[in-house]
Amino acid sequence: MSQPTAVFDCTTVVFDLGNVLIGWDPRRLYRRIIPDDQALRQFLETVCTPEWHDRQDRGGSCADATAELVAAYPQRVEWIEAFYSRWWEMFEPMPASVDVLRELRSAGTRLLALTNWPREMFVEARDRYPFLRDFEGIVVSGEEGVAKPDSAIFRMLLDRYDVDPQQAVYIDDKPEHVATASGLGLTAYRFSTVDQLRRDLRTVGLPVDADVTIRSGEPGDLPQLTDIYNHYVGTTAATFDVQPFAVEQRREWLRHYSENGRHRLLVAATVDGHLLGYATSSPLRSKPAYDTSVEVTVYLGADARGRGVGSMLYQELFAALASEDVHRGYAAVALPNDASVALHRRFGFVDVGVMTEVGRKFDQWWDVLWLERPLP
C-alpha cells in the first residue's frame, strides 16, 4: 500500500469491484453443491481453478471454457456447468462500501471502476447493481482482452478517461493490483475493511466520514453496551426484554462472544472511545443441530442513526463469519420497523415468515418478522 506524505489534490477515485463493492467467492456457490470441504477445495484447486477462470477474465468465452472442462471431466458436468450458469450465487452485497461510493459521488468526486470480469457475465451486472451507474466509466477486462495486474489495462483506463495518476486514488483488495497502480503513480490502497477504507480516503483529503472504527467488543465496553441496549428495552419493541439491566447482569451475556468462532460481538467506536452501536451473531437455539445457524442483530445509539453505522457493523460481522462453519443467518424484527427491515434486505436477507402476536409489551401484542440469508 502506498501512503502519501501529505494531502494532495485528489480529483478521482478508481474502484475495483469484486470484494471491494460486491463480495465474490466461488465457495459461496459450491458450499451448496459440494457439502464435503475437502472435495470442494480439491474441485476449485484442480478443475474450476483461478487460472481457468482468469482466461475468461481476459476475454475468453465462458461457454467454450465450460465445454472444454466438461470434456476433460465428464464425471463433474453438473459442478462445472454451475460455475457460470449459477454465477450470481457467488456474490453477496457490500452495502457499507457502496455507502462510501455514494458519499464520494454526492461530494462531486470523479468515480471510475476497473474490474476483472468475464465479458458475458458483466452485461447482467449492470442491471443487477444499480450503483454501477454512479461511475463515469468502467473498464472491464473481459471486454478489453487484458486483465489486472497487467499494467496495460490500467493504462487503458488512464488514457481513455484522461486521468492524471498524481490526482487519483486506486482501491483494490489484491496486493498485486495495488502494486501495479502504485507503480503507475496512483496513490493505491489495499481494501481490507470499510472503516479502514474511509480512513484511507480521508488521508488524501477526500470528504468522507472517517471517525468510526469497527472492532471486537471488550469488557470495558460493557457499561456503554448496557446503556444502548437499555434504551431499546425501555422505549421500543425491538427487544422483548421488559426490564432494564444493571451492568453486572450483562457480564454473562458478554462471555458468550469471542474474537473468533461463530458468535461475535462487534462495536462501532469513535476515536475517543464512544460507542455508536454494536452487532452480534448468537446461537439461534440451544439444540446442537442448530449450531451452524446464528441469529444476528444490531443496536445503534441515538447519535448513530443515519450515518451508515448499522451497515458498517453488519458488513464486517458477515466478513468475520465468512471463515467460520456457519450456514444460515437469521434476524427477528418486531413489526413495524421499516428501518430494520430495509437494513436486512440490503444485506440479502429474505422474509421467511411472520409470527403473529407472539410478544406482549407496552400492553399490546407484537408480530415478529423472521428473515434469513445464507452464510458466508
SVG drawing of the C-alpha trace seen along z (x, -y; Angstrom):
<svg xmlns="http://www.w3.org/2000/svg" viewBox="-52 -20 58 60">
<polyline fill="none" stroke="black" stroke-width="0.4" points="0.0,0.0 1.4,-3.4 1.0,-6.1 1.0,-9.8 3.2,-12.0 0.6,-14.9 -2.8,-15.7 -2.9,-16.3 -5.5,-17.5 -7.3,-14.2 -10.0,-14.6 -10.6,-10.9 -11.2,-7.6 -10.9,-4.4 -12.5,-1.3 -12.0,2.3 -15.5,4.0 -15.1,7.6 -14.6,7.8 -14.5,4.0 -18.0,3.1 -19.5,6.5 -18.5,9.7 -17.4,12.5 -16.2,16.0 -16.9,19.3 -17.1,21.1 -20.4,19.3 -22.0,21.3 -20.1,24.5 -20.7,25.0 -24.3,25.6 -23.3,28.1 -20.4,29.9 -21.0,30.4 -17.6,32.1 -15.0,29.4 -12.1,31.4 -13.9,32.3 -14.9,28.7 -11.4,27.5 -10.0,30.1 -12.5,29.2 -11.7,25.5 -8.0,26.2 -7.9,28.7 -10.9,28.3 -12.5,24.8 -9.3,23.2 -8.4,19.5 -6.2,19.9 -9.0,21.3 -11.4,18.5 -8.6,15.9 -8.8,16.9 -12.5,15.7 -11.5,12.5 -9.1,11.9 -11.8,12.2 -12.3,16.0 -15.7,17.4 -17.5,18.8 -19.4,21.3 -16.2,22.6 -14.3,22.8 -17.2,24.8 -17.4,27.2 -13.6,27.7 -13.7,28.7 -16.8,30.9 -14.9,32.9 -12.0,33.3 -14.0,34.1 -17.3,35.7 -18.0,37.1 -18.2,33.4 -20.6,32.0 -23.1,30.6 -20.4,29.0 -18.6,27.4 -21.7,26.0 -22.7,24.4 -19.7,22.0 -21.2,19.7 -24.9,20.8 -25.2,20.1 -22.6,17.3 -24.7,14.9 -24.9,17.2 -21.2,16.5 -21.9,12.9 -23.1,11.0 -23.8,7.4 -21.4,5.0 -23.7,2.0 -21.3,0.2 -18.8,0.0 -21.5,-1.3 -22.3,-3.9 -18.8,-5.3 -19.2,-5.4 -22.4,-7.4 -20.8,-9.7 -18.0,-10.5 -20.4,-11.0 -22.5,-13.4 -19.3,-15.4 -18.6,-15.7 -15.7,-13.3 -15.0,-11.8 -15.6,-8.0 -14.2,-5.3 -14.0,-1.5 -11.5,1.1 -12.6,4.8 -11.5,8.3 -14.8,9.8 -15.8,12.1 -17.4,10.1 -20.6,12.1 -21.3,12.0 -20.8,8.3 -23.8,7.5 -26.2,8.6 -24.1,7.0 -25.1,3.5 -28.8,4.4 -28.3,6.2 -26.2,3.5 -27.7,0.0 -24.7,-1.6 -22.6,-0.8 -24.4,-3.8 -22.6,-6.1 -19.4,-5.6 -18.4,-7.9 -16.9,-4.8 -16.0,-1.2 -13.1,0.7 -13.9,4.4 -11.1,6.9 -13.3,9.3 -14.2,6.6 -10.6,5.4 -8.8,8.8 -6.3,7.9 -6.7,8.2 -5.1,6.9 -2.4,6.9 -1.2,6.2 -0.3,2.5 -1.8,2.3 -5.4,2.3 -4.5,-0.4 -3.1,-2.5 -6.3,-2.0 -8.3,-3.5 -5.9,-6.4 -5.8,-7.2 -9.5,-6.7 -10.7,-8.9 -7.7,-11.4 -6.8,-10.6 -3.8,-12.3 -2.3,-9.5 -0.9,-12.2 -4.5,-13.2 -6.1,-9.8 -6.6,-7.1 -7.0,-3.4 -8.7,-0.9 -8.4,2.9 -8.3,6.0 -5.4,7.7 -1.9,6.6 -0.5,7.3 -3.1,5.0 -2.3,2.3 1.4,2.6 0.7,2.1 -1.4,-1.0 1.3,-2.4 4.0,-1.8 2.0,-3.9 1.9,-6.9 -1.5,-6.4 -2.0,-6.6 -3.1,-3.0 -4.7,-1.3 -5.5,2.3 -9.1,2.7 -9.5,4.6 -12.4,3.2 -14.9,0.4 -13.7,-1.7 -10.1,-1.5 -11.3,-2.5 -12.8,-5.6 -9.6,-6.5 -7.5,-5.9 -9.7,-8.3 -9.7,-10.9 -5.9,-10.7 -5.8,-12.2 -8.3,-14.8 -11.5,-13.3 -14.7,-14.4 -15.9,-11.1 -16.9,-10.4 -13.9,-8.5 -14.5,-8.9 -15.8,-5.3 -13.8,-2.2 -15.3,1.3 -13.7,3.7 -14.4,6.6 -16.3,5.8 -14.2,5.7 -15.1,6.0 -14.5,2.3 -17.3,1.6 -20.0,3.2 -21.3,0.0 -21.9,-1.7 -23.3,1.6 -25.7,1.8 -26.9,-1.8 -27.5,-1.3 -29.5,1.9 -31.5,0.5 -32.7,-2.3 -34.4,0.3 -35.7,2.2 -37.4,-0.8 -38.7,-2.6 -39.2,-0.1 -40.3,3.4 -37.0,4.1 -36.3,6.4 -38.8,8.3 -36.9,7.7 -39.1,5.5 -36.8,4.5 -33.6,2.6 -30.3,4.4 -27.6,3.4 -24.1,3.7 -23.2,6.7 -26.3,8.5 -24.9,8.3 -21.5,9.8 -22.7,13.4 -24.1,12.2 -20.7,10.7 -19.0,14.0 -20.9,15.6 -18.8,13.8 -15.1,14.2 -12.8,12.8 -13.2,16.0 -15.8,18.6 -19.4,18.3 -20.5,16.0 -19.1,12.5 -19.7,9.1 -18.6,6.1 -18.8,2.5 -18.7,-0.8 -16.5,-3.3 -15.4,-6.8 -11.7,-7.8 -12.5,-9.0 -14.0,-5.6 -17.6,-6.5 -19.8,-3.6 -22.2,-4.3 -23.7,-0.8 -23.0,2.9 -23.8,6.1 -23.8,9.7 -24.1,13.2 -25.6,15.5 -26.8,19.1 -30.2,19.5 -31.4,22.2 -29.7,24.5 -30.1,27.9 -26.8,29.0 -28.3,29.4 -28.8,25.6 -25.1,24.9 -24.4,23.8 -27.2,21.2 -26.9,17.9 -29.2,15.1 -27.8,11.7 -28.8,8.3 -27.7,4.7 -28.4,2.0 -27.5,-1.7 -27.2,-4.6 -29.4,-7.6 -26.4,-9.6 -25.5,-6.9 -28.7,-6.8 -28.4,-8.0 -24.6,-7.6 -24.5,-4.1 -23.1,-2.6 -25.5,0.3 -24.3,1.3 -20.7,1.0 -21.3,3.3 -23.1,5.9 -20.7,5.8 -17.8,6.5 -19.7,9.1 -20.5,11.1 -16.9,10.8 -15.8,12.2 -18.2,15.1 -17.0,16.0 -14.3,18.2 -16.4,20.0 -18.6,23.0 -21.9,21.1 -24.6,22.0 -27.5,19.6 -28.1,16.3 -31.5,15.3 -32.9,12.0 -36.1,11.3 -37.7,7.9 -40.7,6.8 -43.2,5.1 -43.5,2.3 -39.8,1.4 -39.2,0.2 -35.5,-0.8 -34.5,2.6 -36.3,4.5 -34.6,2.3 -31.2,2.8 -31.6,6.6 -32.8,6.6 -29.8,4.6 -27.7,7.5 -29.6,10.1 -32.0,11.3 -35.3,12.6 -38.6,12.9 -39.3,16.4 -42.4,15.9 -44.3,13.8 -45.2,14.9 -48.3,13.0 -48.9,11.5 -46.0,13.6 -45.0,10.9 -46.7,8.6 -45.0,5.4 -46.3,1.9 -49.8,3.5 -50.0,4.5 -49.3,7.5 -46.4,7.5 -45.8,9.5 -42.3,10.7 -40.9,11.0 -38.1,13.6 -35.6,13.1 -32.9,15.4 -29.7,15.3 -27.1,17.9 -23.7,17.6 -21.0,17.0"/>
</svg>
